[in-house]
Each structure stands twice: as C-alpha cells, then as structure tokens.
C-alpha cells in the first residue's frame, strides 16, 4: 500500500494527526464541506466528556486522517492552546480552491502564490476555525524516493 514502509518485518504508516478543537461539529463541517474530506468515523467518549471525529480522504484504514477531539462540550474551550506546526494538504487547483475559501471567509495567512520565484508549485496557508494552520500545496514537481541517511 502506498505510504507504508516495512522495517524488520514490521509495517508502518502515518494513521492520523490529532488536533484539539473547540467545536467538533463546526470543525467537521469546515474540513468536509470546504476541503472535501470524508468523515472516516465518529467516536463519542462520554466517560471522558469528549467527542472525537476522524476526517480525511478515503478510509482511515488506508489513508492518513485528522483526529479532531472536542473535550467538555462545544464551546467549553474558550482559548485554544498555541500550536506550532501545520498540516499540509495537496490540492490539484490551488487558485480555484482559494477563490472558494475566500468567499467563505476563510483566513489566509499567505498566498496563494508560487512557493519559489518561477516555480510551477504553489502554496497557501490558511487557518481553520480554531486557528490551526493548514498548508495548501499544489505541487507539480516530484519529491523523489526517500533519502537514505548513513
């Protein structure tokens, strides 16, 4: 399967990235309606006063997803903790998507623009409803095989 690697007879792949959200329904709407992700699953956890939703492109059994966790009920978290880093999402037409997202009031912190002068690859950074940074990347160049470190 693409995105997997077997080392010493053990197979690995990235399953998901977890992000705390202040309102699970709002966040799932953002990722599914505006970015075209699928709901991979929803897991209520009333013993911990949390709801967990998984979104991504296709099945979580085959492709990585985002695990969105709401604790204590919608709106309980008034100030989201600072988060450093971002999730990158490949898109085939960055400018078309950017037009749609801007019409929906999505905050852009960069771009869309070429990622280097003269490049055919383009990048934009947006924020989701909780302020998480998402990189939207339209890439035409190939990354090549993994780099071997000796």
ROSE-4610 file (N, C-alpha, C; in Angstrom, 1 decimal, always signed):
// ROSE-4610
residu = [X/X/X/X/X/X/X/X/X/X/X/X/X/X/X/X/X/X/X/X/X/X/X/X/X/X/X/X/X/X/X/X/X/X/X/X/X/X/X/X/X/X/X/X/X/X/X/X/X/X/X/X/X/X/X/X/X/X/X/X/X/X/X/X/X/X/X/X/X/X/X/X/X/X/X/X/X/X/X/X/X/X/X/X/X/X/X/X/X/X/X/X/X/X/X/X/X/X/X/X/X/X/X/X/X/X/X/X/X/X/X/X/X/X/X/X/X/X/X/X/X/X/X/X/X/X/X/X/X/X/X/X/X/X/X/X/X/X/X/X/X/X/X/X/X/X/X/X/X/X/X/X/X/X/X/X/X/X/X/X/X/X/X/X/X/X/X/X/X/X/X/X/X/X/X/X/X/X/X/X/X/X/X/X/X/X/X/X/X/X/X/X/X/X/X/X/X/X/X/X/X/X/X/X/X/X/X/X/X/X/X/X/X/X/X/X/X/X/X/X/X/X/X/X/X/X/X/X/X/X/X/X/X/X/X/X/X/X/X/X/X/X/X/X/X/X/X/X/X/X/X/X/X/X/X/X/X/X/X/X/X/X/X/X/X/X/X/X/X/X/X/X/X/X/X/X/X/X/X/X/X/X/X/X/X/X/X/X/X/X/X/X/X/X/X/X/X/X/X/X/X/X/X/X/X/X/X/X/X/X/X/X/X/X/X/X/X/X/X/X/X/X/X/X/X/X/X/X/X/X/X/X/X/X/X/X/X/X/X/X/X/X/X/X/X/X/X/X/X/X/X/X/X/X/X/X/X/X/X/X/X/X/X/X/X/X/X/X/X/X/X/X/X/X/X/X/X/X/X/X/X/X/X/X/X/X/X/X/X/X/X/X/X/X/X/X/X/X/X/X/X/X/X/X/X/X/X/X/X/X/X/X/X/X/X/X/X/X/X/X/X/X/X/X/X/X/X/X/X/X/X/X/X/X/X/X/X/X/X/X/X/X/X/X/X/X/X/X/X/X]
num = [1/1/1/2/2/2/3/3/3/4/4/4/5/5/5/6/6/6/7/7/7/8/8/8/9/9/9/10/10/10/11/11/11/12/12/12/13/13/13/14/14/14/15/15/15/16/16/16/17/17/17/18/18/18/19/19/19/20/20/20/21/21/21/22/22/22/23/23/23/24/24/24/25/25/25/26/26/26/27/27/27/28/28/28/29/29/29/30/30/30/31/31/31/32/32/32/33/33/33/34/34/34/35/35/35/36/36/36/37/37/37/38/38/38/39/39/39/40/40/40/41/41/41/42/42/42/43/43/43/44/44/44/45/45/45/46/46/46/47/47/47/48/48/48/49/49/49/50/50/50/51/51/51/52/52/52/53/53/53/54/54/54/55/55/55/56/56/56/57/57/57/58/58/58/59/59/59/60/60/60/61/61/61/62/62/62/63/63/63/64/64/64/65/65/65/66/66/66/67/67/67/68/68/68/69/69/69/70/70/70/71/71/71/72/72/72/73/73/73/74/74/74/75/75/75/76/76/76/77/77/77/78/78/78/79/79/79/80/80/80/81/81/81/82/82/82/83/83/83/84/84/84/85/85/85/86/86/86/87/87/87/88/88/88/89/89/89/90/90/90/91/91/91/92/92/92/93/93/93/94/94/94/95/95/95/96/96/96/97/97/97/98/98/98/99/99/99/100/100/100/101/101/101/102/102/102/103/103/103/104/104/104/105/105/105/106/106/106/107/107/107/108/108/108/109/109/109/110/110/110/111/111/111/112/112/112/113/113/113/114/114/114/115/115/115/116/116/116/117/117/117/118/118/118/119/119/119/120/120/120/121/121/121/122/122/122/123/123/123/124/124/124/125/125/125/126/126/126/127/127/127/128/128/128/129/129/129/130/130/130/131/131/131/132/132/132/133/133/133/134/134/134/135/135/135/136/136/136/137/137/137/138/138/138/139/139/139/140/140/140/141/141/141/142/142/142/143/143/143/144/144/144/145/145/145/146/146/146/147/147/147/148/148/148/149/149/149/150/150/150]
x = [+0.8/+0.0/+0.9/+0.5/+1.3/+1.3/+2.4/+2.5/+2.9/+3.2/+3.6/+5.1/+5.7/+7.1/+7.2/+7.9/+8.2/+9.6/+9.9/+11.2/+11.3/+12.2/+12.4/+11.1/+10.3/+9.1/+8.0/+8.1/+7.0/+6.7/+5.3/+4.9/+4.4/+4.8/+4.4/+3.8/+2.9/+2.3/+1.7/+1.6/+1.0/-0.5/-1.1/-2.6/-3.3/-2.9/-3.6/-2.8/-3.2/-2.6/-3.8/-3.6/-4.6/-4.5/-5.7/-5.8/-7.0/-6.8/-8.0/-8.8/-10.1/-11.0/-12.0/-12.5/-13.4/-14.9/-15.1/-16.5/-16.4/-16.6/-16.4/-17.3/-18.5/-19.4/-18.9/-18.5/-18.0/-16.8/-15.9/-14.6/-14.9/-15.7/-16.0/-16.7/-17.6/-18.2/-17.1/-16.1/-15.1/-14.3/-13.8/-12.9/-13.7/-15.0/-15.7/-16.3/-17.0/-17.7/-16.7/-15.7/-14.8/-13.5/-13.1/-11.9/-12.1/-13.4/-13.8/-13.4/-13.1/-12.7/-13.9/-13.7/-14.7/-14.7/-15.9/-15.9/-15.5/-14.3/-13.9/-14.5/-14.8/-15.6/-15.8/-16.7/-17.0/-17.1/-16.4/-16.3/-16.7/-17.9/-18.3/-17.6/-17.2/-16.5/-17.0/-18.3/-19.0/-18.3/-17.6/-16.8/-15.8/-15.2/-14.2/-14.8/-16.1/-16.7/-16.1/-15.9/-15.3/-16.0/-15.9/-16.3/-15.1/-14.9/-13.8/-14.3/-13.8/-14.2/-12.9/-13.0/-11.8/-12.3/-11.5/-11.7/-10.5/-10.7/-9.6/-10.1/-9.2/-9.6/-9.6/-10.8/-10.9/-10.9/-10.7/-10.8/-9.6/-9.8/-8.7/-7.8/-8.4/-7.6/-6.6/-6.8/-5.9/-5.1/-5.7/-5.1/-5.0/-4.0/-4.0/-5.2/-5.5/-6.6/-6.2/-7.2/-7.1/-8.0/-7.5/-8.3/-8.7/-9.9/-10.4/-11.1/-10.6/-11.1/-11.7/-12.9/-13.7/-13.8/-13.3/-13.5/-14.4/-15.3/-16.1/-17.3/-17.6/-18.7/-18.3/-19.1/-18.8/-18.7/-17.7/-17.5/-16.9/-16.7/-16.1/-14.7/-13.9/-12.5/-12.6/-12.4/-12.5/-11.3/-10.1/-8.9/-8.1/-7.9/-7.2/-5.7/-5.1/-3.6/-2.9/-1.7/-0.9/-0.4/-0.4/+0.1/+1.1/+2.2/+3.3/+3.4/+3.4/+3.5/+2.2/+2.1/+0.9/+0.7/-0.5/-0.8/-0.8/-0.2/-0.2/-1.2/-1.9/-2.9/-2.6/-2.4/-2.3/-3.6/-3.6/-4.8/-4.3/-5.2/-4.8/-5.0/-5.8/-6.0/-6.2/-5.0/-5.0/-5.7/-5.6/-6.3/-7.8/-8.3/-9.7/-10.3/-9.6/-10.0/-9.9/-8.8/-8.6/-9.8/-10.2/-11.4/-12.6/-12.9/-14.0/-13.8/-12.6/-12.4/-12.5/-12.0/-12.1/-13.5/-14.4/-15.8/-16.5/-15.9/-16.5/-15.9/-15.0/-14.5/-13.3/-12.7/-11.5/-10.3/-9.6/-8.5/-7.3/-6.6/-5.4/-4.3/-3.2/-2.0/-0.9/-1.0/-0.1/-0.7/-0.4/-0.8/-2.3/-2.6/-1.8/-0.7/+0.4/+1.5/+2.5/+3.4/+4.4/+5.2/+5.7/+6.5/+7.9/+8.4/+9.7/+9.5/+10.3/+10.1/+10.3/+9.3/+9.4/+8.9/+8.5/+8.2/+6.7/+6.5/+5.2/+4.4/+5.1/+4.5/+3.9/+2.7/+2.1/+1.7/+1.6/+1.3/+0.4/-0.4/-1.1/-1.2/-1.3/-1.5/-2.9/-3.7/-5.0/-5.1/-6.2/-6.4/-7.8/-7.9/-9.2/-10.0/-11.2/-12.0/-11.3/-10.4/-9.7/-8.4/-8.0/-6.7/-5.6/-5.8/-4.8/-4.4/-3.1/-2.5/-2.6/-3.1/-3.1/-2.4/-1.5/-0.8/-1.5/-1.9/-2.5/-1.4/-1.1/+0.0/-0.4/-0.1/-0.3/+1.1/+1.4/+2.8/+2.8/+3.7/+3.9/+5.2/+6.2/+7.5/+7.3/+8.1/+8.1/+9.2/+8.9/+9.9/+11.0/+10.7/+11.7/+11.6/+12.5/+12.5/+13.0/+12.7/+13.2/+14.7/+15.2/+16.6/+17.2/+18.3/+18.9/+20.0/+19.9/+20.8/+21.8/+23.1/+24.1/+24.8]
y = [-1.2/+0.0/+1.2/+2.2/+3.5/+4.1/+4.7/+5.4/+4.5/+3.2/+2.3/+2.0/+1.5/+1.1/-0.1/-1.1/-2.3/-2.3/-2.3/-2.4/-3.5/-4.4/-5.6/-6.3/-6.6/-7.3/-6.6/-5.3/-4.5/-3.4/-3.3/-2.3/-1.0/+0.1/+1.4/+2.3/+3.2/+4.2/+5.3/+6.5/+7.5/+7.3/+7.2/+6.9/+8.2/+9.1/+10.3/+11.3/+12.6/+13.7/+14.2/+14.3/+14.7/+16.2/+16.9/+18.3/+18.5/+19.2/+19.6/+20.7/+20.6/+21.6/+22.0/+23.3/+23.8/+23.4/+23.1/+22.7/+21.6/+20.4/+19.3/+19.4/+19.8/+19.9/+21.0/+22.1/+23.2/+22.8/+22.1/+21.7/+20.7/+19.7/+18.7/+19.3/+20.2/+20.9/+21.6/+22.3/+23.0/+22.0/+20.9/+20.0/+19.2/+18.9/+18.1/+19.0/+20.1/+21.0/+21.8/+22.4/+23.3/+22.6/+21.5/+20.9/+19.5/+19.1/+17.9/+16.6/+16.6/+15.4/+14.6/+13.3/+12.4/+12.2/+12.0/+11.6/+10.1/+9.9/+8.5/+7.7/+8.4/+7.8/+8.9/+8.6/+9.5/+8.6/+9.0/+8.2/+9.0/+8.8/+9.5/+8.9/+9.6/+9.1/+9.8/+9.5/+10.2/+10.0/+8.9/+8.8/+9.8/+10.4/+11.4/+12.8/+12.9/+14.1/+14.7/+13.8/+14.2/+13.5/+14.2/+13.6/+13.6/+12.6/+12.5/+12.2/+13.0/+12.8/+12.6/+11.7/+11.5/+11.9/+12.7/+13.1/+12.9/+12.7/+12.6/+12.2/+11.8/+11.5/+9.9/+9.3/+7.9/+7.3/+6.0/+5.2/+5.4/+5.6/+5.7/+4.4/+3.3/+2.0/+2.1/+3.0/+3.0/+4.3/+5.4/+6.8/+7.5/+8.4/+9.2/+10.1/+10.4/+11.4/+12.3/+13.2/+14.1/+13.6/+13.5/+13.2/+14.5/+14.8/+16.1/+15.8/+16.3/+16.0/+17.2/+17.1/+18.2/+17.6/+18.4/+17.9/+18.9/+18.3/+19.1/+19.7/+19.5/+20.1/+21.2/+21.5/+22.6/+23.9/+24.6/+26.0/+26.0/+24.9/+24.8/+25.4/+25.1/+25.6/+27.0/+28.0/+29.4/+29.9/+29.4/+29.9/+28.6/+28.4/+27.2/+27.4/+26.3/+26.4/+26.7/+27.3/+27.6/+26.3/+26.2/+25.0/+25.5/+24.9/+25.2/+24.1/+24.4/+23.5/+23.6/+22.7/+22.7/+21.4/+21.2/+20.0/+20.5/+19.7/+20.1/+19.2/+19.8/+19.1/+19.4/+18.3/+18.5/+18.9/+19.9/+20.2/+20.3/+19.9/+19.9/+21.3/+22.2/+23.5/+24.5/+25.0/+25.9/+27.2/+27.8/+29.1/+29.0/+27.9/+27.7/+27.4/+26.6/+26.4/+27.6/+28.4/+29.7/+30.6/+30.7/+31.6/+31.1/+29.8/+29.3/+29.6/+29.3/+29.5/+31.0/+31.9/+33.3/+33.8/+33.2/+33.6/+33.1/+32.0/+31.5/+32.2/+33.2/+33.9/+33.3/+32.3/+31.6/+32.5/+32.6/+33.5/+32.9/+33.7/+33.3/+34.0/+33.3/+34.0/+34.1/+33.4/+33.5/+33.0/+33.8/+33.3/+33.3/+32.6/+31.6/+32.3/+31.6/+32.2/+31.0/+31.3/+30.3/+30.1/+28.8/+28.6/+29.1/+29.3/+30.0/+30.7/+31.8/+32.6/+31.6/+31.7/+30.9/+29.5/+29.1/+27.7/+27.4/+26.2/+25.7/+25.2/+25.1/+24.7/+25.9/+25.8/+26.9/+26.5/+27.5/+27.3/+28.4/+28.0/+29.0/+28.4/+29.3/+28.9/+29.6/+28.7/+29.2/+28.8/+29.3/+28.9/+28.3/+27.2/+26.5/+27.3/+26.9/+27.7/+27.8/+27.0/+27.1/+27.7/+28.2/+28.9/+28.0/+26.7/+25.8/+26.2/+26.1/+26.4/+25.2/+25.4/+24.4/+24.9/+24.1/+24.4/+23.8/+24.6/+24.0/+24.1/+22.9/+22.9/+22.3/+23.0/+22.4/+22.2/+20.9/+20.5/+19.8/+20.2/+19.6/+18.9/+19.3/+18.7/+17.4/+16.4/+15.2/+15.3/+14.7/+14.7/+13.7/+12.6/+11.5/+10.5/+9.5/+8.5/+9.0/+8.3/+8.7/+8.8/+9.7/+9.9/+9.0/+8.3/+7.3/+8.1/+8.0/+8.6/+7.6/+7.8/+6.9/+7.3]
z = [+0.0/+0.0/+0.0/-0.8/-0.8/+0.6/+0.9/+2.2/+3.4/+3.1/+4.1/+3.9/+5.0/+4.9/+5.9/+5.5/+6.3/+6.7/+8.0/+8.5/+9.5/+9.3/+10.2/+10.4/+9.3/+9.3/+10.1/+10.3/+11.0/+10.0/+9.7/+8.7/+9.4/+8.9/+9.5/+8.5/+8.9/+8.1/+9.1/+8.7/+9.5/+9.4/+10.6/+10.7/+10.8/+11.7/+11.8/+12.6/+12.5/+13.3/+14.2/+15.5/+16.4/+16.7/+16.7/+17.0/+17.9/+19.0/+19.8/+19.1/+19.2/+18.6/+19.6/+19.4/+20.4/+20.1/+18.8/+18.4/+17.3/+17.7/+16.7/+15.5/+15.7/+14.5/+13.6/+14.1/+13.2/+12.5/+13.2/+12.6/+11.5/+11.8/+10.8/+9.5/+9.7/+8.6/+7.8/+8.4/+7.7/+6.8/+7.4/+6.7/+5.6/+5.8/+4.9/+3.8/+4.2/+3.2/+2.4/+3.0/+2.3/+1.7/+2.4/+1.9/+1.3/+1.3/+0.6/+1.3/+2.6/+3.3/+3.6/+3.8/+4.2/+5.7/+6.3/+7.7/+7.8/+8.4/+8.5/+9.6/+10.7/+11.8/+12.9/+13.8/+14.9/+16.1/+17.2/+18.4/+19.6/+20.1/+21.3/+22.5/+23.5/+24.7/+25.9/+26.3/+27.3/+28.7/+28.9/+30.2/+30.4/+29.3/+29.4/+29.0/+28.8/+28.3/+27.0/+26.1/+24.8/+23.7/+22.5/+21.2/+20.3/+19.5/+18.6/+17.2/+16.3/+14.9/+14.0/+13.1/+12.2/+10.8/+10.1/+8.8/+7.9/+6.6/+5.7/+4.3/+3.5/+2.1/+2.0/+2.0/+1.9/+3.3/+3.4/+4.6/+5.5/+6.8/+7.8/+7.7/+7.3/+7.2/+6.1/+5.2/+4.0/+3.9/+4.4/+4.2/+5.6/+5.7/+7.0/+7.1/+8.4/+8.6/+9.7/+10.0/+11.2/+12.3/+13.5/+14.6/+15.3/+15.4/+15.9/+17.3/+18.4/+19.7/+20.4/+20.7/+21.5/+22.9/+23.9/+25.3/+26.1/+26.8/+27.7/+27.1/+25.8/+25.1/+24.2/+23.2/+22.3/+23.0/+22.7/+23.3/+24.6/+25.3/+26.6/+26.6/+25.6/+25.5/+24.9/+25.7/+25.3/+24.5/+24.9/+24.3/+23.9/+22.6/+22.2/+22.5/+23.0/+23.2/+22.0/+22.1/+20.9/+20.4/+19.1/+18.4/+17.3/+17.4/+16.4/+15.4/+14.1/+13.1/+12.2/+11.3/+10.4/+9.8/+9.2/+8.4/+7.0/+6.1/+4.7/+3.9/+3.0/+2.2/+0.7/-0.1/-1.5/-2.2/-3.1/-3.9/-5.3/-6.2/-7.7/-8.3/-7.7/-8.3/-7.1/-6.7/-5.5/-5.7/-6.9/-7.1/-7.1/-7.7/-7.7/-6.3/-5.5/-4.1/-3.3/-3.5/-2.8/-3.0/-4.2/-4.5/-3.7/-3.7/-2.9/-1.4/-0.9/+0.6/+1.0/+0.1/+0.4/+0.5/-0.5/-0.5/+0.8/+1.4/+2.7/+3.9/+3.7/+4.8/+5.5/+4.9/+5.5/+5.5/+6.6/+6.8/+6.1/+5.2/+4.6/+5.3/+5.7/+6.3/+5.2/+4.1/+3.0/+1.7/+0.6/-0.7/-1.0/-2.1/-2.8/-3.7/-3.8/-4.6/-4.9/-5.9/-6.1/-4.9/-4.6/-3.4/-3.6/-4.8/-5.1/-6.4/-6.6/-7.8/-9.1/-10.0/-11.2/-11.1/-9.9/-9.7/-10.2/-10.6/-11.0/-9.8/-8.7/-7.4/-6.7/-6.1/-5.5/-4.0/-3.2/-1.8/-1.2/-0.2/+0.5/+2.0/+2.9/+4.3/+4.8/+5.4/+5.9/+7.3/+8.0/+9.3/+9.4/+10.2/+10.4/+11.5/+11.8/+12.8/+14.2/+14.5/+15.8/+15.7/+14.5/+14.3/+14.0/+13.7/+13.3/+11.9/+11.6/+10.3/+9.4/+8.2/+7.2/+6.0/+5.4/+4.2/+3.1/+2.1/+0.9/-0.2/-0.8/-1.7/-3.1/-4.1/-5.5/-6.0/-6.1/-6.5/-7.8/-8.7/-9.9/-10.0/-9.2/-9.1/-8.2/-8.5/-7.7/-6.6/-5.4/-4.4/-4.5/-5.2/-5.4/-4.3/-4.4/-3.3/-2.0/-0.9/+0.4/+0.4/+1.2/+1.3/+2.4/+2.0/+2.9/+3.7/+5.0/+5.9/+6.4/+6.3/+6.7/+7.9]
